Amino acid sequence: MAQKSLKDLQAEVDAWIRTVGVRYFSELTNTAILTEEVGEVASLMARLYGEQSFKKGQEGSVEDLAAEMADVLFVLICLANQTGVDLGQALARAMDDKTGRDRDRHADNPKLR
């Protein structure tokens, strides 16, 4: 499968919403859905990589985690589209900010050695 740019993903999600999804949920509804989806990622992380165990009869996998992460990305893209945010540009700015701010901070952190 070919990799897609964030701009391509934003366009793909927008096309899907307008054809299959009928319309975007409100920004507030999508924020609540995003919180729910992040919680599902957190739950799987706690059980797959943390000390918490699955309930009897439940199980999870890295594939389940990937699906939940994709759900987070989908809703985040919806919110970006709704609010006029270009995620590619936003991430590029964030990476520049983090690089400038944290260039020495992490390298000098003895906890990371």
LOGU-445055 format. One record per atom (N, C-alpha, C): x, z, y; residue number from 0; atom name; residue in three letters. Coordinates in nm, 3 decimals. Each point is the difference from the previous one (the first is absolute). Example, Ala and Ser with C-alpha at 12.3 -4.5 7.8 and 13.67 -1.06 7.14 Angstrom:
BEGIN
atom x: 1.319&z: 0.780&y: -0.569&k: 0&a: N&r: ala
atom x: -0.089&z: 0.000&y: 0.119&k: 0&a: CA&r: ala
atom x: 0.090&z: 0.000&y: 0.120&k: 0&a: C&r: ala
atom x: -0.035&z: -0.072&y: 0.105&k: 1&a: N&r: ser
atom x: 0.082&z: 0.006&y: 0.119&k: 1&a: CA&r: ser
atom x: -0.077&z: 0.073&y: 0.109&k: 1&a: C&r: ser
! end
This chain:
BEGIN
atom x: 0.084&z: 0.000&y: -0.117&k: 0&a: N&r: met
atom x: -0.084&z: 0.000&y: 0.117&k: 0&a: CA&r: met
atom x: 0.089&z: 0.000&y: 0.124&k: 0&a: C&r: met
atom x: -0.030&z: -0.085&y: 0.094&k: 1&a: N&r: ala
atom x: 0.080&z: -0.010&y: 0.121&k: 1&a: CA&r: ala
atom x: -0.026&z: 0.118&y: 0.092&k: 1&a: C&r: ala
atom x: 0.106&z: 0.046&y: 0.064&k: 2&a: N&r: gln
atom x: -0.016&z: 0.108&y: 0.097&k: 2&a: CA&r: gln
atom x: -0.068&z: -0.052&y: 0.124&k: 2&a: C&r: gln
atom x: -0.080&z: 0.084&y: 0.063&k: 3&a: N&r: lys
atom x: -0.071&z: -0.037&y: 0.121&k: 3&a: CA&r: lys
atom x: 0.048&z: 0.089&y: 0.114&k: 3&a: C&r: lys
atom x: -0.001&z: -0.056&y: 0.119&k: 4&a: N&r: ser
atom x: 0.036&z: 0.078&y: 0.118&k: 4&a: CA&r: ser
atom x: -0.117&z: 0.091&y: 0.036&k: 4&a: C&r: ser
atom x: 0.027&z: 0.099&y: 0.081&k: 5&a: N&r: leu
atom x: -0.108&z: 0.086&y: 0.048&k: 5&a: CA&r: leu
atom x: -0.104&z: -0.081&y: 0.076&k: 5&a: C&r: leu
atom x: 0.046&z: -0.098&y: 0.076&k: 6&a: N&r: lys
atom x: -0.094&z: -0.086&y: 0.074&k: 6&a: CA&r: lys
atom x: -0.091&z: -0.074&y: -0.098&k: 6&a: C&r: lys
atom x: 0.058&z: -0.052&y: -0.109&k: 7&a: N&r: asp
atom x: -0.080&z: -0.068&y: -0.102&k: 7&a: CA&r: asp
atom x: -0.100&z: 0.097&y: -0.064&k: 7&a: C&r: asp
atom x: 0.045&z: 0.121&y: -0.030&k: 8&a: N&r: leu
atom x: -0.089&z: 0.099&y: -0.060&k: 8&a: CA&r: leu
atom x: -0.113&z: 0.037&y: 0.095&k: 8&a: C&r: leu
atom x: 0.030&z: 0.013&y: 0.127&k: 9&a: N&r: gln
atom x: -0.104&z: 0.031&y: 0.097&k: 9&a: CA&r: gln
atom x: -0.103&z: -0.112&y: 0.006&k: 9&a: C&r: gln
atom x: 0.046&z: -0.124&y: -0.005&k: 10&a: N&r: ala
atom x: -0.092&z: -0.114&y: 0.003&k: 10&a: CA&r: ala
atom x: -0.083&z: -0.006&y: -0.129&k: 10&a: C&r: ala
atom x: 0.063&z: 0.028&y: -0.113&k: 11&a: N&r: glu
atom x: -0.070&z: -0.003&y: -0.129&k: 11&a: CA&r: glu
atom x: -0.110&z: 0.107&y: -0.006&k: 11&a: C&r: glu
atom x: 0.032&z: 0.120&y: 0.044&k: 12&a: N&r: val
atom x: -0.098&z: 0.107&y: 0.000&k: 12&a: CA&r: val
atom x: -0.114&z: -0.035&y: 0.096&k: 12&a: C&r: val
atom x: 0.032&z: -0.053&y: 0.117&k: 13&a: N&r: asp
atom x: -0.103&z: -0.037&y: 0.096&k: 13&a: CA&r: asp
atom x: -0.094&z: -0.105&y: -0.057&k: 13&a: C&r: asp
atom x: 0.057&z: -0.101&y: -0.066&k: 14&a: N&r: ala
atom x: -0.084&z: -0.104&y: -0.062&k: 14&a: CA&r: ala
atom x: -0.089&z: 0.059&y: -0.109&k: 14&a: C&r: ala
atom x: 0.054&z: 0.091&y: -0.079&k: 15&a: N&r: trp
atom x: -0.079&z: 0.062&y: -0.106&k: 15&a: CA&r: trp
atom x: -0.115&z: 0.081&y: 0.059&k: 15&a: C&r: trp
atom x: 0.030&z: 0.079&y: 0.103&k: 16&a: N&r: ile
atom x: -0.103&z: 0.082&y: 0.063&k: 16&a: CA&r: ile
atom x: -0.112&z: -0.089&y: 0.053&k: 16&a: C&r: ile
atom x: 0.034&z: -0.108&y: 0.063&k: 17&a: N&r: arg
atom x: -0.100&z: -0.087&y: 0.063&k: 17&a: CA&r: arg
atom x: -0.081&z: -0.082&y: -0.101&k: 17&a: C&r: arg
atom x: 0.053&z: -0.018&y: -0.120&k: 18&a: N&r: thr
atom x: -0.074&z: -0.079&y: -0.099&k: 18&a: CA&r: thr
atom x: -0.063&z: 0.086&y: -0.108&k: 18&a: C&r: thr
atom x: 0.076&z: 0.085&y: -0.061&k: 19&a: N&r: val
atom x: -0.049&z: 0.084&y: -0.110&k: 19&a: CA&r: val
atom x: -0.051&z: 0.134&y: 0.052&k: 19&a: C&r: val
atom x: 0.073&z: 0.059&y: 0.091&k: 20&a: N&r: gly
atom x: -0.033&z: 0.134&y: 0.048&k: 20&a: CA&r: gly
atom x: -0.109&z: 0.004&y: 0.105&k: 20&a: C&r: gly
atom x: -0.045&z: -0.112&y: 0.047&k: 21&a: N&r: val
atom x: -0.105&z: -0.017&y: 0.101&k: 21&a: CA&r: val
atom x: 0.051&z: 0.035&y: 0.140&k: 21&a: C&r: val
atom x: 0.047&z: 0.123&y: 0.019&k: 22&a: N&r: arg
atom x: 0.056&z: 0.042&y: 0.129&k: 22&a: CA&r: arg
atom x: 0.088&z: 0.122&y: -0.023&k: 22&a: C&r: arg
atom x: 0.080&z: 0.031&y: 0.101&k: 23&a: N&r: tyr
atom x: 0.083&z: 0.121&y: -0.007&k: 23&a: CA&r: tyr
atom x: -0.090&z: 0.123&y: 0.012&k: 23&a: C&r: tyr
atom x: 0.034&z: 0.107&y: -0.072&k: 24&a: N&r: phe
atom x: -0.058&z: 0.130&y: 0.028&k: 24&a: CA&r: phe
atom x: 0.052&z: 0.042&y: 0.137&k: 24&a: C&r: phe
atom x: -0.062&z: 0.097&y: 0.061&k: 25&a: N&r: ser
atom x: 0.049&z: 0.048&y: 0.130&k: 25&a: CA&r: ser
atom x: 0.141&z: 0.057&y: -0.017&k: 25&a: C&r: ser
atom x: 0.071&z: 0.007&y: 0.111&k: 26&a: N&r: glu
atom x: 0.135&z: 0.056&y: -0.002&k: 26&a: CA&r: glu
atom x: -0.001&z: 0.144&y: -0.052&k: 26&a: C&r: glu
atom x: -0.100&z: 0.077&y: 0.040&k: 27&a: N&r: leu
atom x: -0.008&z: 0.138&y: -0.045&k: 27&a: CA&r: leu
atom x: -0.025&z: 0.007&y: -0.151&k: 27&a: C&r: leu
atom x: -0.090&z: -0.083&y: -0.051&k: 28&a: N&r: thr
atom x: -0.025&z: -0.005&y: -0.144&k: 28&a: CA&r: thr
atom x: 0.126&z: -0.040&y: -0.075&k: 28&a: C&r: thr
atom x: 0.069&z: -0.101&y: 0.049&k: 29&a: N&r: asn
atom x: 0.124&z: -0.044&y: -0.067&k: 29&a: CA&r: asn
atom x: 0.108&z: 0.107&y: 0.007&k: 29&a: C&r: asn
atom x: 0.003&z: 0.078&y: 0.106&k: 30&a: N&r: thr
atom x: 0.097&z: 0.110&y: 0.007&k: 30&a: CA&r: thr
atom x: -0.031&z: 0.104&y: -0.107&k: 30&a: C&r: thr
atom x: -0.127&z: 0.031&y: -0.019&k: 31&a: N&r: ala
atom x: -0.039&z: 0.093&y: -0.105&k: 31&a: CA&r: ala
atom x: 0.034&z: -0.056&y: -0.138&k: 31&a: C&r: ala
atom x: -0.024&z: -0.130&y: -0.021&k: 32&a: N&r: ile
atom x: 0.032&z: -0.063&y: -0.128&k: 32&a: CA&r: ile
atom x: 0.151&z: 0.002&y: -0.022&k: 32&a: C&r: ile
atom x: 0.078&z: -0.026&y: 0.105&k: 33&a: N&r: leu
atom x: 0.146&z: 0.005&y: -0.012&k: 33&a: CA&r: leu
atom x: 0.046&z: 0.138&y: -0.044&k: 33&a: C&r: leu
atom x: -0.059&z: 0.103&y: 0.058&k: 34&a: N&r: thr
atom x: 0.035&z: 0.137&y: -0.037&k: 34&a: CA&r: thr
atom x: -0.032&z: 0.025&y: -0.147&k: 34&a: C&r: thr
atom x: -0.115&z: -0.048&y: -0.044&k: 35&a: N&r: glu
atom x: -0.038&z: 0.014&y: -0.141&k: 35&a: CA&r: glu
atom x: 0.099&z: -0.071&y: -0.091&k: 35&a: C&r: glu
atom x: 0.039&z: -0.121&y: 0.035&k: 36&a: N&r: glu
atom x: 0.093&z: -0.077&y: -0.083&k: 36&a: CA&r: glu
atom x: 0.137&z: 0.065&y: -0.004&k: 36&a: C&r: glu
atom x: 0.047&z: 0.053&y: 0.113&k: 37&a: N&r: val
atom x: 0.129&z: 0.070&y: 0.002&k: 37&a: CA&r: val
atom x: -0.007&z: 0.123&y: -0.090&k: 37&a: C&r: val
atom x: -0.114&z: 0.067&y: -0.001&k: 38&a: N&r: gly
atom x: -0.018&z: 0.115&y: -0.088&k: 38&a: CA&r: gly
atom x: 0.011&z: -0.039&y: -0.146&k: 38&a: C&r: gly
atom x: -0.051&z: -0.117&y: -0.035&k: 39&a: N&r: glu
atom x: 0.010&z: -0.047&y: -0.139&k: 39&a: CA&r: glu
atom x: 0.146&z: -0.029&y: -0.037&k: 39&a: C&r: glu
atom x: 0.077&z: -0.053&y: 0.094&k: 40&a: N&r: val
atom x: 0.143&z: -0.020&y: -0.024&k: 40&a: CA&r: val
atom x: 0.068&z: 0.135&y: -0.019&k: 40&a: C&r: val
atom x: -0.032&z: 0.095&y: 0.087&k: 41&a: N&r: ala
atom x: 0.060&z: 0.133&y: -0.008&k: 41&a: CA&r: ala
atom x: -0.032&z: 0.067&y: -0.133&k: 41&a: C&r: ala
atom x: -0.123&z: -0.013&y: -0.046&k: 42&a: N&r: ser
atom x: -0.040&z: 0.060&y: -0.127&k: 42&a: CA&r: ser
atom x: 0.082&z: -0.057&y: -0.115&k: 42&a: C&r: ser
atom x: 0.014&z: -0.131&y: -0.004&k: 43&a: N&r: leu
atom x: 0.080&z: -0.062&y: -0.106&k: 43&a: CA&r: leu
atom x: 0.147&z: 0.038&y: 0.010&k: 43&a: C&r: leu
atom x: 0.054&z: 0.005&y: 0.121&k: 44&a: N&r: met
atom x: 0.141&z: 0.039&y: 0.017&k: 44&a: CA&r: met
atom x: 0.023&z: 0.141&y: -0.051&k: 44&a: C&r: met
atom x: -0.093&z: 0.091&y: 0.030&k: 45&a: N&r: ala
atom x: 0.014&z: 0.139&y: -0.043&k: 45&a: CA&r: ala
atom x: 0.000&z: 0.011&y: -0.152&k: 45&a: C&r: ala
atom x: -0.073&z: -0.089&y: -0.065&k: 46&a: N&r: arg
atom x: -0.012&z: 0.007&y: -0.145&k: 46&a: CA&r: arg
atom x: 0.108&z: -0.083&y: -0.072&k: 46&a: C&r: arg
atom x: 0.035&z: -0.114&y: 0.056&k: 47&a: N&r: leu
atom x: 0.101&z: -0.085&y: -0.064&k: 47&a: CA&r: leu
atom x: 0.142&z: 0.049&y: 0.026&k: 47&a: C&r: leu
atom x: 0.026&z: 0.052&y: 0.122&k: 48&a: N&r: tyr
atom x: 0.136&z: 0.037&y: 0.037&k: 48&a: CA&r: tyr
atom x: 0.017&z: 0.147&y: 0.036&k: 48&a: C&r: tyr
atom x: -0.109&z: 0.070&y: 0.020&k: 49&a: N&r: gly
atom x: 0.005&z: 0.141&y: 0.036&k: 49&a: CA&r: gly
atom x: -0.033&z: 0.088&y: -0.118&k: 49&a: C&r: gly
atom x: -0.026&z: 0.125&y: 0.031&k: 50&a: N&r: glu
atom x: -0.024&z: 0.098&y: -0.104&k: 50&a: CA&r: glu
atom x: -0.145&z: 0.006&y: -0.047&k: 50&a: C&r: glu
atom x: -0.091&z: -0.062&y: 0.074&k: 51&a: N&r: gln
atom x: -0.140&z: 0.008&y: -0.038&k: 51&a: CA&r: gln
atom x: -0.027&z: -0.088&y: -0.122&k: 51&a: C&r: gln
atom x: -0.090&z: 0.045&y: -0.087&k: 52&a: N&r: ser
atom x: -0.032&z: -0.077&y: -0.120&k: 52&a: CA&r: ser
atom x: -0.137&z: -0.065&y: 0.016&k: 52&a: C&r: ser
atom x: -0.023&z: -0.102&y: -0.082&k: 53&a: N&r: phe
atom x: -0.130&z: -0.064&y: -0.003&k: 53&a: CA&r: phe
atom x: -0.097&z: 0.093&y: -0.073&k: 53&a: C&r: phe
atom x: -0.126&z: -0.008&y: 0.037&k: 54&a: N&r: lys
atom x: -0.103&z: 0.076&y: -0.071&k: 54&a: CA&r: lys
atom x: -0.014&z: -0.058&y: -0.140&k: 54&a: C&r: lys
atom x: -0.051&z: 0.080&y: -0.090&k: 55&a: N&r: lys
atom x: -0.018&z: -0.045&y: -0.138&k: 55&a: CA&r: lys
atom x: -0.087&z: -0.127&y: -0.001&k: 55&a: C&r: lys
atom x: 0.048&z: -0.101&y: -0.070&k: 56&a: N&r: gly
atom x: -0.071&z: -0.126&y: -0.009&k: 56&a: CA&r: gly
atom x: 0.033&z: -0.098&y: 0.111&k: 56&a: C&r: gly
atom x: 0.075&z: 0.044&y: 0.100&k: 57&a: N&r: gln
atom x: 0.042&z: -0.089&y: 0.109&k: 57&a: CA&r: gln
atom x: 0.144&z: -0.043&y: -0.023&k: 57&a: C&r: gln
atom x: 0.033&z: -0.112&y: 0.054&k: 58&a: N&r: glu
atom x: 0.139&z: -0.044&y: 0.001&k: 58&a: CA&r: glu
atom x: 0.019&z: -0.095&y: 0.117&k: 58&a: C&r: glu
atom x: 0.121&z: -0.029&y: 0.031&k: 59&a: N&r: gly
atom x: 0.032&z: -0.091&y: 0.108&k: 59&a: CA&r: gly
atom x: 0.129&z: -0.071&y: -0.031&k: 59&a: C&r: gly
atom x: 0.024&z: -0.106&y: 0.073&k: 60&a: N&r: ser
atom x: 0.120&z: -0.081&y: -0.025&k: 60&a: CA&r: ser
atom x: 0.054&z: -0.053&y: 0.132&k: 60&a: C&r: ser
atom x: 0.116&z: -0.058&y: -0.009&k: 61&a: N&r: val
atom x: 0.060&z: -0.064&y: 0.117&k: 61&a: CA&r: val
atom x: -0.089&z: -0.116&y: 0.045&k: 61&a: C&r: val
atom x: -0.068&z: -0.064&y: -0.093&k: 62&a: N&r: glu
atom x: -0.093&z: -0.108&y: 0.036&k: 62&a: CA&r: glu
atom x: -0.116&z: 0.055&y: 0.081&k: 62&a: C&r: glu
atom x: -0.050&z: 0.118&y: -0.038&k: 63&a: N&r: asp
atom x: -0.106&z: 0.064&y: 0.078&k: 63&a: CA&r: asp
atom x: 0.050&z: 0.034&y: 0.140&k: 63&a: C&r: asp
atom x: 0.123&z: 0.050&y: 0.007&k: 64&a: N&r: leu
atom x: 0.060&z: 0.033&y: 0.129&k: 64&a: CA&r: leu
atom x: 0.012&z: -0.125&y: 0.088&k: 64&a: C&r: leu
atom x: 0.043&z: -0.109&y: -0.059&k: 65&a: N&r: ala
atom x: 0.012&z: -0.127&y: 0.074&k: 65&a: CA&r: ala
atom x: -0.135&z: -0.044&y: 0.054&k: 65&a: C&r: ala
atom x: -0.104&z: 0.013&y: -0.081&k: 66&a: N&r: ala
atom x: -0.134&z: -0.038&y: 0.044&k: 66&a: CA&r: ala
atom x: -0.047&z: 0.087&y: 0.116&k: 66&a: C&r: ala
atom x: 0.028&z: 0.129&y: -0.006&k: 67&a: N&r: glu
atom x: -0.039&z: 0.090&y: 0.108&k: 67&a: CA&r: glu
atom x: 0.079&z: -0.030&y: 0.128&k: 67&a: C&r: glu
atom x: 0.130&z: -0.030&y: -0.015&k: 68&a: N&r: met
atom x: 0.080&z: -0.036&y: 0.117&k: 68&a: CA&r: met
atom x: -0.052&z: -0.129&y: 0.063&k: 68&a: C&r: met
atom x: -0.042&z: -0.094&y: -0.084&k: 69&a: N&r: ala
atom x: -0.058&z: -0.125&y: 0.052&k: 69&a: CA&r: ala
atom x: -0.129&z: 0.028&y: 0.076&k: 69&a: C&r: ala
atom x: -0.080&z: 0.095&y: -0.049&k: 70&a: N&r: asp
atom x: -0.123&z: 0.038&y: 0.071&k: 70&a: CA&r: asp
atom x: 0.033&z: 0.056&y: 0.138&k: 70&a: C&r: asp
atom x: 0.105&z: 0.083&y: 0.008&k: 71&a: N&r: val
atom x: 0.044&z: 0.055&y: 0.129&k: 71&a: CA&r: val
atom x: 0.039&z: -0.115&y: 0.093&k: 71&a: C&r: val
atom x: 0.080&z: -0.093&y: -0.051&k: 72&a: N&r: leu
atom x: 0.045&z: -0.112&y: 0.081&k: 72&a: CA&r: leu
atom x: -0.117&z: -0.084&y: 0.049&k: 72&a: C&r: leu
atom x: -0.097&z: -0.025&y: -0.087&k: 73&a: N&r: phe
atom x: -0.117&z: -0.080&y: 0.036&k: 73&a: CA&r: phe
atom x: -0.074&z: 0.064&y: 0.118&k: 73&a: C&r: phe
atom x: -0.027&z: 0.128&y: -0.009&k: 74&a: N&r: val
atom x: -0.075&z: 0.067&y: 0.106&k: 74&a: CA&r: val
atom x: 0.084&z: 0.008&y: 0.128&k: 74&a: C&r: val
atom x: 0.130&z: 0.023&y: -0.013&k: 75&a: N&r: leu
atom x: 0.087&z: 0.002&y: 0.116&k: 75&a: CA&r: leu
atom x: -0.001&z: -0.137&y: 0.070&k: 75&a: C&r: leu
atom x: 0.003&z: -0.106&y: -0.078&k: 76&a: N&r: ile
atom x: -0.006&z: -0.135&y: 0.057&k: 76&a: CA&r: ile
atom x: -0.135&z: -0.022&y: 0.069&k: 76&a: C&r: ile
atom x: -0.107&z: 0.049&y: -0.060&k: 77&a: N&r: cys
atom x: -0.132&z: -0.010&y: 0.067&k: 77&a: CA&r: cys
atom x: 0.006&z: 0.066&y: 0.137&k: 77&a: C&r: cys
atom x: 0.054&z: 0.121&y: 0.006&k: 78&a: N&r: leu
atom x: 0.008&z: 0.071&y: 0.128&k: 78&a: CA&r: leu
atom x: 0.089&z: -0.074&y: 0.100&k: 78&a: C&r: leu
atom x: 0.110&z: -0.055&y: -0.048&k: 79&a: N&r: ala
atom x: 0.087&z: -0.078&y: 0.089&k: 79&a: CA&r: ala
atom x: -0.075&z: -0.120&y: 0.056&k: 79&a: C&r: ala
atom x: -0.070&z: -0.071&y: -0.087&k: 80&a: N&r: asn
atom x: -0.077&z: -0.116&y: 0.046&k: 80&a: CA&r: asn
atom x: -0.105&z: 0.041&y: 0.103&k: 80&a: C&r: asn
atom x: -0.069&z: 0.109&y: -0.027&k: 81&a: N&r: gln
atom x: -0.106&z: 0.044&y: 0.089&k: 81&a: CA&r: gln
atom x: 0.050&z: 0.043&y: 0.137&k: 81&a: C&r: gln
atom x: 0.121&z: 0.052&y: 0.005&k: 82&a: N&r: thr
atom x: 0.053&z: 0.055&y: 0.125&k: 82&a: CA&r: thr
atom x: 0.100&z: -0.093&y: 0.068&k: 82&a: C&r: thr
atom x: 0.022&z: -0.119&y: -0.057&k: 83&a: N&r: gly
atom x: 0.089&z: -0.098&y: 0.061&k: 83&a: CA&r: gly
atom x: 0.148&z: 0.031&y: -0.017&k: 83&a: C&r: gly
atom x: 0.034&z: 0.074&y: -0.104&k: 84&a: N&r: val
atom x: 0.141&z: 0.035&y: -0.026&k: 84&a: CA&r: val
atom x: 0.061&z: -0.105&y: -0.092&k: 84&a: C&r: val
atom x: 0.113&z: -0.056&y: 0.041&k: 85&a: N&r: asp
atom x: 0.079&z: -0.088&y: -0.084&k: 85&a: CA&r: asp
atom x: 0.095&z: 0.090&y: -0.079&k: 85&a: C&r: asp
atom x: -0.027&z: 0.020&y: -0.127&k: 86&a: N&r: leu
atom x: 0.078&z: 0.094&y: -0.080&k: 86&a: CA&r: leu
atom x: 0.147&z: -0.042&y: -0.012&k: 86&a: C&r: leu
atom x: 0.027&z: -0.128&y: -0.006&k: 87&a: N&r: gly
atom x: 0.138&z: -0.046&y: -0.007&k: 87&a: CA&r: gly
atom x: 0.079&z: 0.041&y: 0.123&k: 87&a: C&r: gly
atom x: -0.058&z: -0.023&y: 0.117&k: 88&a: N&r: gln
atom x: 0.066&z: 0.041&y: 0.125&k: 88&a: CA&r: gln
atom x: 0.011&z: 0.151&y: 0.008&k: 88&a: C&r: gln
atom x: -0.105&z: 0.069&y: -0.038&k: 89&a: N&r: ala
atom x: 0.001&z: 0.146&y: 0.007&k: 89&a: CA&r: ala
atom x: 0.107&z: 0.059&y: -0.090&k: 89&a: C&r: ala
atom x: 0.014&z: -0.053&y: -0.122&k: 90&a: N&r: leu
atom x: 0.101&z: 0.050&y: -0.091&k: 90&a: CA&r: leu
atom x: 0.141&z: -0.032&y: 0.050&k: 90&a: C&r: leu
atom x: 0.018&z: -0.118&y: 0.056&k: 91&a: N&r: ala
atom x: 0.131&z: -0.036&y: 0.055&k: 91&a: CA&r: ala
atom x: 0.040&z: 0.097&y: 0.112&k: 91&a: C&r: ala
atom x: -0.095&z: 0.033&y: 0.089&k: 92&a: N&r: arg
atom x: 0.028&z: 0.097&y: 0.107&k: 92&a: CA&r: arg
atom x: 0.032&z: 0.137&y: -0.059&k: 92&a: C&r: arg
atom x: -0.078&z: 0.041&y: -0.100&k: 93&a: N&r: ala
atom x: 0.022&z: 0.132&y: -0.062&k: 93&a: CA&r: ala
atom x: 0.138&z: 0.007&y: -0.066&k: 93&a: C&r: ala
atom x: 0.041&z: -0.108&y: -0.066&k: 94&a: N&r: met
atom x: 0.131&z: -0.001&y: -0.064&k: 94&a: CA&r: met
atom x: 0.111&z: 0.007&y: 0.103&k: 94&a: C&r: met
atom x: -0.015&z: -0.071&y: 0.112&k: 95&a: N&r: asp
atom x: 0.099&z: 0.009&y: 0.109&k: 95&a: CA&r: asp
atom x: 0.007&z: 0.142&y: 0.053&k: 95&a: C&r: asp
atom x: -0.116&z: 0.062&y: 0.023&k: 96&a: N&r: asp
atom x: -0.004&z: 0.138&y: 0.051&k: 96&a: CA&r: asp
atom x: 0.066&z: 0.096&y: -0.098&k: 96&a: C&r: asp
atom x: -0.033&z: -0.012&y: -0.126&k: 97&a: N&r: lys
atom x: 0.054&z: 0.090&y: -0.102&k: 97&a: CA&r: lys
atom x: 0.151&z: -0.019&y: -0.013&k: 97&a: C&r: lys
atom x: 0.044&z: -0.124&y: 0.005&k: 98&a: N&r: thr
atom x: 0.143&z: -0.027&y: -0.012&k: 98&a: CA&r: thr
atom x: 0.077&z: 0.061&y: 0.116&k: 98&a: C&r: thr
atom x: -0.050&z: -0.018&y: 0.120&k: 99&a: N&r: gly
atom x: 0.066&z: 0.057&y: 0.117&k: 99&a: CA&r: gly
atom x: -0.002&z: 0.152&y: -0.001&k: 99&a: C&r: gly
atom x: -0.113&z: 0.058&y: -0.035&k: 100&a: N&r: arg
atom x: -0.016&z: 0.146&y: 0.004&k: 100&a: CA&r: arg
atom x: 0.071&z: 0.068&y: -0.116&k: 100&a: C&r: arg
atom x: -0.003&z: -0.061&y: -0.117&k: 101&a: N&r: asp
atom x: 0.045&z: 0.066&y: -0.121&k: 101&a: CA&r: asp
atom x: 0.132&z: -0.051&y: -0.056&k: 101&a: C&r: asp
atom x: 0.066&z: -0.087&y: 0.075&k: 102&a: N&r: arg
atom x: 0.123&z: -0.061&y: -0.050&k: 102&a: CA&r: arg
atom x: 0.098&z: 0.105&y: -0.052&k: 102&a: C&r: arg
atom x: 0.025&z: 0.105&y: 0.077&k: 103&a: N&r: asp
atom x: 0.095&z: 0.103&y: -0.041&k: 103&a: CA&r: asp
atom x: -0.069&z: 0.122&y: -0.061&k: 103&a: C&r: asp
atom x: -0.125&z: 0.020&y: 0.034&k: 104&a: N&r: arg
atom x: -0.071&z: 0.120&y: -0.044&k: 104&a: CA&r: arg
atom x: -0.002&z: 0.014&y: -0.152&k: 104&a: C&r: arg
atom x: -0.034&z: -0.104&y: -0.070&k: 105&a: N&r: his
atom x: -0.007&z: 0.008&y: -0.146&k: 105&a: CA&r: his
atom x: 0.139&z: 0.001&y: -0.062&k: 105&a: C&r: his
atom x: 0.090&z: -0.078&y: 0.055&k: 106&a: N&r: ala
atom x: 0.137&z: -0.003&y: -0.054&k: 106&a: CA&r: ala
atom x: 0.069&z: 0.136&y: 0.016&k: 106&a: C&r: ala
atom x: -0.036&z: 0.073&y: 0.105&k: 107&a: N&r: asp
atom x: 0.061&z: 0.130&y: 0.026&k: 107&a: CA&r: asp
atom x: -0.077&z: 0.116&y: -0.062&k: 107&a: C&r: asp
atom x: -0.105&z: -0.027&y: -0.071&k: 108&a: N&r: asn
atom x: -0.083&z: 0.105&y: -0.059&k: 108&a: CA&r: asn
atom x: 0.058&z: 0.043&y: -0.135&k: 108&a: C&r: asn
atom x: 0.053&z: 0.122&y: -0.008&k: 109&a: N&r: pro
atom x: 0.059&z: 0.045&y: -0.128&k: 109&a: CA&r: pro
atom x: -0.102&z: 0.012&y: -0.112&k: 109&a: C&r: pro
atom x: -0.127&z: 0.013&y: 0.033&k: 110&a: N&r: lys
atom x: -0.105&z: 0.009&y: -0.104&k: 110&a: CA&r: lys
atom x: -0.016&z: -0.132&y: -0.076&k: 110&a: C&r: lys
atom x: 0.046&z: -0.109&y: 0.059&k: 111&a: N&r: leu
atom x: -0.016&z: -0.131&y: -0.065&k: 111&a: CA&r: leu
atom x: 0.122&z: -0.042&y: -0.080&k: 111&a: C&r: leu
atom x: 0.098&z: 0.088&y: -0.009&k: 112&a: N&r: arg
atom x: 0.120&z: -0.032&y: -0.077&k: 112&a: CA&r: arg
atom x: -0.013&z: 0.047&y: -0.141&k: 112&a: C&r: arg
! end
